Amino acid sequence: MPMAVGAIETLSFPTVLASADAMVKAAAVTLVYYGIAESGRLIVAIRGQVSEVQTAMTAGIAAGEQVPGGQVVTYYIVPNPPENVEAILPIHFTEESEPFRIF
């Protein structure tokens, strides 16, 4: 079954934390990546069914924008990334994320 990926990039840790928290609480998704993007921005990525990722992203963006001084810089959803993208980019399920995977 195709798994979508969604990513949100923010300017601060509290913003990325609020976004990640809201996403995993709003829909059946798994957090698969968190890291520092260029210019010290923070990024969080989730995986799940397309409709679940869309719901989670909406909640994550809204939560991030409500953080005092927080800013969601950009976000994007890829409905069904090809194997090549999954193999190269850090969006696959890892040993750390596998226990939380929702099928």
N, CA, C and O atoms as a GROMACS GRO file, in nm:
protein
  412
    1MET      N    1   0.085  -0.118   0.000
    1MET     CA    2   0.000   0.000   0.000
    1MET      C    3   0.089   0.125   0.000
    1MET      O    4   0.184   0.131   0.079
    2PRO      N    5   0.062   0.222  -0.085
    2PRO     CA    6   0.145   0.342  -0.093
    2PRO      C    7   0.143   0.420   0.037
    2PRO      O    8   0.040   0.434   0.103
    3MET      N    9   0.260   0.470   0.073
    3MET     CA   10   0.274   0.550   0.194
    3MET      C   11   0.321   0.689   0.154
    3MET      O   12   0.420   0.704   0.082
    4ALA      N   13   0.249   0.789   0.200
    4ALA     CA   14   0.288   0.928   0.171
    4ALA      C   15   0.393   0.972   0.271
    4ALA      O   16   0.413   0.910   0.376
    5VAL      N   17   0.461   1.080   0.236
    5VAL     CA   18   0.554   1.145   0.328
    5VAL      C   19   0.517   1.293   0.333
    5VAL      O   20   0.485   1.354   0.231
    6GLY      N   21   0.523   1.348   0.452
    6GLY     CA   22   0.498   1.490   0.469
    6GLY      C   23   0.610   1.551   0.552
    6GLY      O   24   0.660   1.487   0.644
    7ALA      N   25   0.649   1.673   0.520
    7ALA     CA   26   0.757   1.740   0.593
    7ALA      C   27   0.720   1.884   0.623
    7ALA      O   28   0.659   1.952   0.540
    8ILE      N   29   0.756   1.928   0.741
    8ILE     CA   30   0.735   2.067   0.783
    8ILE      C   31   0.870   2.123   0.826
    8ILE      O   32   0.943   2.060   0.903
    9GLU      N   33   0.903   2.242   0.777
    9GLU     CA   34   1.026   2.311   0.815
    9GLU      C   35   0.989   2.435   0.895
    9GLU      O   36   0.902   2.512   0.855
   10THR      N   37   1.057   2.454   1.008
   10THR     CA   38   1.027   2.566   1.097
   10THR      C   39   1.153   2.642   1.133
   10THR      O   40   1.264   2.602   1.098
   11LEU      N   41   1.135   2.754   1.204
   11LEU     CA   42   1.248   2.836   1.245
   11LEU      C   43   1.296   2.810   1.387
   11LEU      O   44   1.404   2.855   1.424
   12SER      N   45   1.218   2.737   1.468
   12SER     CA   46   1.259   2.718   1.607
   12SER      C   47   1.223   2.578   1.656
   12SER      O   48   1.135   2.512   1.602
   13PHE      N   49   1.293   2.536   1.761
   13PHE     CA   50   1.264   2.405   1.819
   13PHE      C   51   1.122   2.398   1.877
   13PHE      O   52   1.054   2.299   1.853
   14PRO      N   53   1.075   2.498   1.953
   14PRO     CA   54   0.939   2.490   2.004
   14PRO      C   55   0.835   2.474   1.892
   14PRO      O   56   0.734   2.405   1.909
   15THR      N   57   0.860   2.538   1.779
   15THR     CA   58   0.766   2.528   1.667
   15THR      C   59   0.766   2.388   1.608
   15THR      O   60   0.660   2.333   1.580
   16VAL      N   61   0.884   2.330   1.586
   16VAL     CA   62   0.890   2.196   1.529
   16VAL      C   63   0.835   2.093   1.629
   16VAL      O   64   0.773   1.995   1.589
   17LEU      N   65   0.857   2.116   1.757
   17LEU     CA   66   0.803   2.027   1.860
   17LEU      C   67   0.650   2.031   1.860
   17LEU      O   68   0.585   1.926   1.864
   18ALA      N   69   0.595   2.150   1.857
   18ALA     CA   70   0.449   2.164   1.854
   18ALA      C   71   0.391   2.101   1.729
   18ALA      O   72   0.287   2.035   1.735
   19SER      N   73   0.456   2.120   1.615
   19SER     CA   74   0.409   2.060   1.489
   19SER      C   75   0.413   1.909   1.495
   19SER      O   76   0.316   1.843   1.459
   20ALA      N   77   0.524   1.852   1.541
   20ALA     CA   78   0.538   1.706   1.549
   20ALA      C   79   0.435   1.647   1.644
   20ALA      O   80   0.372   1.546   1.612
   21ASP      N   81   0.417   1.710   1.758
   21ASP     CA   82   0.320   1.663   1.856
   21ASP      C   83   0.179   1.662   1.798
   21ASP      O   84   0.106   1.564   1.812
   22ALA      N   85   0.142   1.770   1.733
   22ALA     CA   86   0.008   1.781   1.675
   22ALA      C   87  -0.014   1.678   1.564
   22ALA      O   88  -0.122   1.621   1.552
   23MET      N   89   0.089   1.654   1.483
   23MET     CA   90   0.074   1.560   1.372
   23MET      C   91   0.049   1.418   1.419
   23MET      O   92  -0.041   1.351   1.369
   24VAL      N   93   0.128   1.372   1.516
   24VAL     CA   94   0.110   1.233   1.559
   24VAL      C   95  -0.016   1.214   1.642
   24VAL      O   96  -0.065   1.102   1.655
   25LYS      N   97  -0.068   1.321   1.699
   25LYS     CA   98  -0.192   1.313   1.774
   25LYS      C   99  -0.316   1.325   1.685
   25LYS      O  100  -0.423   1.276   1.721
   26ALA      N  101  -0.301   1.389   1.570
   26ALA     CA  102  -0.416   1.417   1.483
   26ALA      C  103  -0.450   1.302   1.389
   26ALA      O  104  -0.565   1.292   1.344
   27ALA      N  105  -0.354   1.217   1.358
   27ALA     CA  106  -0.379   1.114   1.256
   27ALA      C  107  -0.286   0.995   1.279
   27ALA      O  108  -0.191   1.002   1.357
   28ALA      N  109  -0.315   0.889   1.209
   28ALA     CA  110  -0.236   0.766   1.218
   28ALA      C  111  -0.112   0.778   1.130
   28ALA      O  112  -0.107   0.724   1.019
   29VAL      N  113  -0.011   0.849   1.182
   29VAL     CA  114   0.115   0.868   1.110
   29VAL      C  115   0.231   0.834   1.202
   29VAL      O  116   0.215   0.826   1.324
   30THR      N  117   0.348   0.813   1.142
   30THR     CA  118   0.470   0.783   1.218
   30THR      C  119   0.574   0.890   1.189
   30THR      O  120   0.599   0.923   1.073
   31LEU      N  121   0.634   0.942   1.293
   31LEU     CA  122   0.744   1.036   1.278
   31LEU      C  123   0.867   0.956   1.235
   31LEU      O  124   0.909   0.865   1.305
   32VAL      N  125   0.923   0.991   1.119
   32VAL     CA  126   1.037   0.915   1.067
   32VAL      C  127   1.167   0.994   1.062
   32VAL      O  128   1.274   0.935   1.048
   33TYR      N  129   1.160   1.126   1.073
   33TYR     CA  130   1.282   1.205   1.064
   33TYR      C  131   1.265   1.338   1.135
   33TYR      O  132   1.160   1.402   1.128
   34TYR      N  133   1.372   1.379   1.202
   34TYR     CA  134   1.381   1.512   1.260
   34TYR      C  135   1.526   1.555   1.241
   34TYR      O  136   1.617   1.476   1.265
   35GLY      N  137   1.548   1.677   1.199
   35GLY     CA  138   1.686   1.722   1.182
   35GLY      C  139   1.694   1.870   1.155
   35GLY      O  140   1.594   1.942   1.156
   36ILE      N  141   1.817   1.913   1.132
   36ILE     CA  142   1.845   2.053   1.103
   36ILE      C  143   1.856   2.070   0.953
   36ILE      O  144   1.934   2.001   0.887
   37ALA      N  145   1.779   2.162   0.899
   37ALA     CA  146   1.786   2.196   0.757
   37ALA      C  147   1.885   2.311   0.741
   37ALA      O  148   1.949   2.352   0.838
   38GLU      N  149   1.898   2.363   0.621
   38GLU     CA  150   1.991   2.473   0.601
   38GLU      C  151   1.953   2.596   0.684
   38GLU      O  152   1.837   2.614   0.719
   39SER      N  153   2.050   2.677   0.713
   39SER     CA  154   2.034   2.802   0.790
   39SER      C  155   1.982   2.778   0.932
   39SER      O  156   1.924   2.868   0.992
   40GLY      N  157   2.003   2.657   0.986
   40GLY     CA  158   1.962   2.629   1.122
   40GLY      C  159   1.814   2.605   1.139
   40GLY      O  160   1.766   2.596   1.252
   41ARG      N  161   1.741   2.596   1.031
   41ARG     CA  162   1.599   2.566   1.040
   41ARG      C  163   1.583   2.419   1.079
   41ARG      O  164   1.674   2.338   1.059
   42LEU      N  165   1.468   2.385   1.133
   42LEU     CA  166   1.442   2.248   1.178
   42LEU      C  167   1.335   2.186   1.090
   42LEU      O  168   1.243   2.254   1.044
   43ILE      N  169   1.348   2.056   1.068
   43ILE     CA  170   1.253   1.986   0.981
   43ILE      C  171   1.208   1.857   1.049
   43ILE      O  172   1.286   1.791   1.117
   44VAL      N  173   1.083   1.824   1.030
   44VAL     CA  174   1.027   1.700   1.081
   44VAL      C  175   0.949   1.634   0.966
   44VAL      O  176   0.879   1.702   0.891
   45ALA      N  177   0.963   1.501   0.954
   45ALA     CA  178   0.895   1.428   0.847
   45ALA      C  179   0.812   1.315   0.906
   45ALA      O  180   0.851   1.252   1.005
   46ILE      N  181   0.698   1.290   0.844
   46ILE     CA  182   0.608   1.182   0.887
   46ILE      C  183   0.576   1.092   0.769
   46ILE      O  184   0.593   1.132   0.653
   47ARG      N  185   0.531   0.970   0.798
   47ARG     CA  186   0.487   0.876   0.695
   47ARG      C  187   0.351   0.819   0.735
   47ARG      O  188   0.320   0.809   0.854
   48GLY      N  189   0.273   0.782   0.637
   48GLY     CA  190   0.143   0.721   0.662
   48GLY      C  191   0.061   0.719   0.534
   48GLY      O  192   0.110   0.757   0.428
   49GLN      N  193  -0.062   0.675   0.544
   49GLN     CA  194  -0.154   0.678   0.432
   49GLN      C  195  -0.174   0.822   0.388
   49GLN      O  196  -0.163   0.914   0.470
   50VAL      N  197  -0.202   0.844   0.261
   50VAL     CA  198  -0.213   0.980   0.207
   50VAL      C  199  -0.312   1.064   0.287
   50VAL      O  200  -0.280   1.177   0.325
   51SER      N  201  -0.431   1.013   0.311
   51SER     CA  202  -0.532   1.091   0.383
   51SER      C  203  -0.489   1.121   0.526
   51SER      O  204  -0.519   1.228   0.578
   52GLU      N  205  -0.420   1.029   0.589
   52GLU     CA  206  -0.371   1.051   0.726
   52GLU      C  207  -0.261   1.156   0.729
   52GLU      O  208  -0.258   1.240   0.819
   53VAL      N  209  -0.172   1.152   0.631
   53VAL     CA  210  -0.064   1.252   0.624
   53VAL      C  211  -0.123   1.390   0.598
   53VAL      O  212  -0.078   1.488   0.657
   54GLN      N  213  -0.222   1.399   0.511
   54GLN     CA  214  -0.286   1.528   0.485
   54GLN      C  215  -0.349   1.585   0.612
   54GLN      O  216  -0.334   1.704   0.640
   55THR      N  217  -0.420   1.501   0.688
   55THR     CA  218  -0.481   1.545   0.813
   55THR      C  219  -0.376   1.588   0.913
   55THR      O  220  -0.389   1.691   0.978
   56ALA      N  221  -0.270   1.508   0.926
   56ALA     CA  222  -0.163   1.538   1.021
   56ALA      C  223  -0.091   1.667   0.984
   56ALA      O  224  -0.059   1.748   1.072
   57MET      N  225  -0.065   1.686   0.857
   57MET     CA  226   0.006   1.808   0.813
   57MET      C  227  -0.076   1.933   0.844
   57MET      O  228  -0.021   2.033   0.889
   58THR      N  229  -0.205   1.927   0.820
   58THR     CA  230  -0.292   2.041   0.851
   58THR      C  231  -0.283   2.076   0.999
   58THR      O  232  -0.271   2.193   1.035
   59ALA      N  233  -0.288   1.973   1.084
   59ALA     CA  234  -0.279   1.996   1.229
   59ALA      C  235  -0.140   2.048   1.267
   59ALA      O  236  -0.129   2.137   1.352
   60GLY      N  237  -0.035   1.993   1.207
   60GLY     CA  238   0.101   2.034   1.239
   60GLY      C  239   0.130   2.178   1.199
   60GLY      O  240   0.195   2.251   1.273
   61ILE      N  241   0.083   2.217   1.084
   61ILE     CA  242   0.102   2.355   1.037
   61ILE      C  243   0.029   2.452   1.130
   61ILE      O  244   0.085   2.554   1.170
   62ALA      N  245  -0.096   2.419   1.163
   62ALA     CA  246  -0.175   2.506   1.251
   62ALA      C  247  -0.109   2.518   1.389
   62ALA      O  248  -0.101   2.628   1.445
   63ALA      N  249  -0.062   2.407   1.443
   63ALA     CA  250   0.002   2.410   1.576
   63ALA      C  251   0.131   2.490   1.572
   63ALA      O  252   0.159   2.568   1.664
   64GLY      N  253   0.211   2.473   1.467
   64GLY     CA  254   0.336   2.547   1.455
   64GLY      C  255   0.314   2.696   1.446
   64GLY      O  256   0.392   2.774   1.501
   65GLU      N  257   0.210   2.737   1.376
   65GLU     CA  258   0.181   2.879   1.359
   65GLU      C  259   0.126   2.943   1.486
   65GLU      O  260   0.124   3.066   1.498
   66GLN      N  261   0.080   2.861   1.582
   66GLN     CA  262   0.027   2.915   1.707
   66GLN      C  263   0.134   2.933   1.815
   66GLN      O  264   0.107   2.993   1.918
   67VAL      N  265   0.254   2.882   1.792
   67VAL     CA  266   0.362   2.898   1.889
   67VAL      C  267   0.405   3.045   1.891
   67VAL      O  268   0.432   3.102   1.785
   68PRO      N  269   0.413   3.107   2.009
   68PRO     CA  270   0.457   3.247   2.015
   68PRO      C  271   0.594   3.265   1.950
   68PRO      O  272   0.692   3.202   1.991
   69GLY      N  273   0.600   3.350   1.852
   69GLY     CA  274   0.725   3.375   1.780
   69GLY      C  275   0.763   3.265   1.682
   69GLY      O  276   0.863   3.276   1.611
   70GLY      N  277   0.683   3.160   1.676
   70GLY     CA  278   0.713   3.049   1.587
   70GLY      C  279   0.676   3.078   1.443
   70GLY      O  280   0.590   3.162   1.416
   71GLN      N  281   0.740   3.008   1.353
   71GLN     CA  282   0.709   3.028   1.212
   71GLN      C  283   0.730   2.897   1.137
   71GLN      O  284   0.836   2.835   1.144
   72VAL      N  285   0.627   2.857   1.064
   72VAL     CA  286   0.640   2.745   0.970
   72VAL      C  287   0.693   2.806   0.841
   72VAL      O  288   0.627   2.889   0.780
   73VAL      N  289   0.812   2.764   0.801
   73VAL     CA  290   0.877   2.821   0.683
   73VAL      C  291   0.818   2.762   0.556
   73VAL      O  292   0.781   2.835   0.463
   74THR      N  293   0.808   2.630   0.552
   74THR     CA  294   0.756   2.563   0.435
   74THR      C  295   0.710   2.422   0.473
   74THR      O  296   0.743   2.372   0.580
   75TYR      N  297   0.634   2.361   0.386
   75TYR     CA  298   0.586   2.224   0.408
   75TYR      C  299   0.554   2.162   0.274
   75TYR      O  300   0.534   2.232   0.174
   76TYR      N  301   0.548   2.028   0.273
   76TYR     CA  302   0.520   1.960   0.147
   76TYR      C  303   0.476   1.817   0.175
   76TYR      O  304   0.520   1.755   0.272
   77ILE      N  305   0.389   1.764   0.088
   77ILE     CA  306   0.345   1.625   0.094
   77ILE      C  307   0.378   1.558  -0.038
   77ILE      O  308   0.349   1.611  -0.145
   78VAL      N  309   0.438   1.439  -0.030
   78VAL     CA  310   0.463   1.356  -0.148
   78VAL      C  311   0.374   1.233  -0.132
   78VAL      O  312   0.397   1.152  -0.041
   79PRO      N  313   0.272   1.216  -0.217
   79PRO     CA  314   0.176   1.108  -0.201
   79PRO      C  315   0.234   0.967  -0.208
   79PRO      O  316   0.192   0.880  -0.131
   80ASN      N  317   0.328   0.940  -0.294
   80ASN     CA  318   0.382   0.805  -0.307
   80ASN      C  319   0.525   0.814  -0.360
   80ASN      O  320   0.548   0.797  -0.479
   81PRO      N  321   0.621   0.841  -0.271
   81PRO     CA  322   0.758   0.858  -0.319
   81PRO      C  323   0.812   0.729  -0.380
   81PRO      O  324   0.790   0.621  -0.324
   82PRO      N  325   0.883   0.738  -0.493
   82PRO     CA  326   0.940   0.618  -0.554
   82PRO      C  327   1.054   0.561  -0.470
   82PRO      O  328   1.109   0.630  -0.383
   83GLU      N  329   1.088   0.436  -0.495
   83GLU     CA  330   1.193   0.368  -0.418
   83GLU      C  331   1.324   0.445  -0.420
   83GLU      O  332   1.395   0.448  -0.319
   84ASN      N  333   1.358   0.507  -0.532
   84ASN     CA  334   1.483   0.581  -0.541
   84ASN      C  335   1.486   0.696  -0.440
   84ASN      O  336   1.588   0.718  -0.375
   85VAL      N  337   1.377   0.767  -0.427
   85VAL     CA  338   1.370   0.878  -0.331
   85VAL      C  339   1.380   0.823  -0.189
   85VAL      O  340   1.451   0.879  -0.105
   86GLU      N  341   1.310   0.714  -0.162
   86GLU     CA  342   1.314   0.653  -0.029
   86GLU      C  343   1.454   0.603   0.006
   86GLU      O  344   1.496   0.612   0.122
   87ALA      N  345   1.525   0.550  -0.091
   87ALA     CA  346   1.658   0.496  -0.065
   87ALA      C  347   1.760   0.605  -0.035
   87ALA      O  348   1.854   0.581   0.041
   88ILE      N  349   1.744   0.722  -0.091
   88ILE     CA  350   1.843   0.828  -0.076
   88ILE      C  351   1.810   0.926   0.036
   88ILE      O  352   1.898   0.961   0.115
   89LEU      N  353   1.687   0.970   0.043
   89LEU     CA  354   1.649   1.070   0.144
   89LEU      C  355   1.612   1.002   0.276
   89LEU      O  356   1.569   0.887   0.276
   90PRO      N  357   1.628   1.071   0.388
   90PRO     CA  358   1.599   1.011   0.519
   90PRO      C  359   1.449   1.011   0.552
   90PRO      O  360   1.406   1.074   0.649
   91ILE      N  361   1.371   0.939   0.471
   91ILE     CA  362   1.226   0.935   0.493
   91ILE      C  363   1.176   0.793   0.516
   91ILE      O  364   1.055   0.771   0.524
   92HIS      N  365   1.267   0.697   0.526
   92HIS     CA  366   1.227   0.558   0.544
   92HIS      C  367   1.211   0.528   0.694
   92HIS      O  368   1.258   0.602   0.780
   93PHE      N  369   1.143   0.419   0.722
   93PHE     CA  370   1.128   0.376   0.860
   93PHE      C  371   1.264   0.322   0.908
   93PHE      O  372   1.330   0.247   0.836
   94THR      N  373   1.303   0.360   1.027
   94THR     CA  374   1.432   0.319   1.083
   94THR      C  375   1.407   0.227   1.203
   94THR      O  376   1.293   0.201   1.240
   95GLU      N  377   1.515   0.179   1.260
   95GLU     CA  378   1.504   0.097   1.380
   95GLU      C  379   1.432   0.174   1.491
   95GLU      O  380   1.354   0.116   1.568
   96GLU      N  381   1.459   0.303   1.499
   96GLU     CA  382   1.397   0.386   1.602
   96GLU      C  383   1.249   0.411   1.576
   96GLU      O  384   1.169   0.414   1.670
   97SER      N  385   1.212   0.429   1.450
   97SER     CA  386   1.072   0.461   1.420
   97SER      C  387   0.985   0.338   1.399
   97SER      O  388   0.863   0.347   1.410
   98GLU      N  389   1.044   0.225   1.369
   98GLU     CA  390   0.967   0.103   1.338
   98GLU      C  391   0.868   0.062   1.448
   98GLU      O  392   0.756   0.023   1.416
   99PRO      N  393   0.904   0.069   1.577
   99PRO     CA  394   0.807   0.031   1.680
   99PRO      C  395   0.680   0.117   1.680
   99PRO      O  396   0.577   0.075   1.733
  100PHE      N  397   0.688   0.235   1.623
  100PHE     CA  398   0.574   0.327   1.622
  100PHE      C  399   0.501   0.327   1.488
  100PHE      O  400   0.407   0.404   1.468
  101ARG      N  401   0.545   0.242   1.395
  101ARG     CA  402   0.486   0.238   1.261
  101ARG      C  403   0.340   0.198   1.267
  101ARG      O  404   0.303   0.102   1.336
  102ILE      N  405   0.260   0.271   1.195
  102ILE     CA  406   0.116   0.243   1.187
  102ILE      C  407   0.087   0.194   1.046
  102ILE      O  408   0.117   0.263   0.948
  103PHE      N  409   0.032   0.077   1.035
  103PHE     CA  410   0.009   0.017   0.902
  103PHE      C  411  -0.123   0.056   0.845
  103PHE      O  412  -0.157   0.014   0.734
   0.00000   0.00000   0.00000
